[in-house]
Amino acid sequence: MTLKERERAFLIGAPLAIVPALVFLPAVVFLIVFPRVAHGGLIALLVLPACALVGSYGLWKLALGAVQKPWGLLNVLNFGALMVLLVIAGYTGLFLALMTLKL
C-alpha cells in the first residue's frame, strides 16, 4: 500500500467508522426504546442497518491503514481512530445495558 493509498484509507475510513458509531446510540434510544417520532421502528429498520454497513466499511479501511508497513504517522492516526471507536463502542454498550436495567 502506497503512502497516498494509506492517506486515502484514513481520510475515508475515519469518518465512515466514527460517525455511524456516534449515531447508533441516539438512533436506538429515540427510535426504538423511547419512540419520539411516528413510525420510529420503521425508520430504525432503515437507519440502523445503514449505520452498520457504513461503519463496517470504515472500520475495514482503518484496520487496513493501521497495519501496513512501513510504520509512520498514518499508522498512528489510523490506530488512534480505532481507539476512539473502541471508546465509543464501550460507552454505547454501557448505556444500552443501563437502559435495559432501567426498563
Phi, psi and omega per residue, in radians:
M1 nan 2.224 -3.127
T2 -1.371 2.959 3.134
L3 -1.075 -0.696 -3.137
K4 -1.156 -0.688 3.110
E5 -1.176 -0.659 3.100
R6 -1.198 -0.671 3.085
E7 -1.105 -0.751 3.118
R8 -1.128 -0.687 3.111
A9 -1.082 -0.679 3.115
F10 -1.217 -0.799 -3.070
L11 -1.196 -0.475 3.083
I12 -1.572 -0.733 -3.026
G13 -1.250 -0.667 -3.075
A14 -1.093 -0.907 3.107
P15 -1.157 -0.616 -3.123
L16 -1.237 -0.354 3.100
A17 -1.638 -0.692 -3.005
I18 -1.426 -0.728 -3.097
V19 -1.100 -0.833 3.081
P20 -1.111 -0.538 3.086
A21 -1.160 -0.637 3.093
L22 -1.273 -0.524 -3.104
V23 -1.398 -0.427 -2.999
F24 -1.053 -0.874 -3.083
L25 -1.104 -0.868 3.094
P26 -1.094 -0.592 3.122
A27 -1.145 -0.744 3.126
V28 -1.156 -0.763 -3.079
V29 -1.183 -0.845 -3.017
F30 -1.540 -0.174 3.110
L31 -1.920 -0.480 -3.064
I32 -2.008 -0.959 -3.028
V33 -1.219 -0.947 3.102
F34 -2.151 1.419 -3.036
P35 -1.096 2.102 -3.123
R36 -1.796 -0.210 -3.134
V37 -2.137 2.711 3.078
A38 -1.170 2.462 -3.141
H39 1.055 0.677 -3.132
G40 -1.093 -0.628 3.124
G41 -1.140 -0.675 3.114
L42 -1.192 -0.704 3.091
I43 -1.128 -0.722 3.109
A44 -1.126 -0.568 3.093
L45 -1.096 -0.468 3.097
L46 -1.611 -0.691 -3.016
V47 -1.332 -0.793 -3.034
L48 -1.162 -0.762 3.047
P49 -1.136 -0.592 3.085
A50 -1.129 -0.713 3.078
C51 -1.091 -0.707 -3.138
A52 -1.146 -0.746 -3.139
L53 -1.170 -0.816 -3.131
V54 -1.160 -0.720 3.128
G55 -1.135 -0.679 3.123
S56 -1.210 -0.613 3.063
Y57 -1.134 -0.760 3.098
G58 -1.125 -0.675 3.094
L59 -1.111 -0.705 3.096
W60 -1.063 -0.776 3.123
K61 -1.106 -0.753 3.134
L62 -1.129 -0.727 -3.132
A63 -1.142 -0.700 3.091
L64 -1.105 -0.718 -3.140
G65 -1.248 -0.433 -3.081
A66 -1.384 -0.424 -3.027
V67 -1.873 0.024 -3.097
Q68 -1.353 2.513 3.066
K69 -1.721 2.671 0.010
P70 -1.343 2.614 -3.102
W71 -1.227 2.472 -3.139
G72 -2.905 -2.805 -3.082
L73 -1.131 -0.657 -3.120
L74 -1.172 -0.563 3.049
N75 -1.118 -0.725 3.131
V76 -1.153 -0.720 3.116
L77 -1.138 -0.743 3.085
N78 -1.098 -0.751 3.118
F79 -1.126 -0.696 3.093
G80 -1.102 -0.713 3.083
A81 -1.131 -0.631 3.076
L82 -1.151 -0.637 3.103
M83 -1.195 -0.673 3.061
V84 -1.073 -0.740 3.112
L85 -1.112 -0.635 3.093
L86 -1.132 -0.710 3.100
V87 -1.142 -0.745 3.115
I88 -1.084 -0.753 3.122
A89 -1.122 -0.647 3.129
G90 -1.124 -0.855 -3.117
Y91 -1.276 -0.492 3.061
T92 -1.127 -0.802 3.103
G93 -1.102 -0.708 3.125
L94 -1.107 -0.807 -3.138
F95 -1.154 -0.680 3.102
L96 -1.158 -0.660 3.086
A97 -1.151 -0.719 3.123
L98 -1.166 -0.579 3.103
M99 -1.207 -0.580 3.106
T100 -1.221 -0.543 3.061
L101 -1.218 -0.607 -3.095
K102 -1.260 -0.569 -3.095
L103 -1.364 nan nan
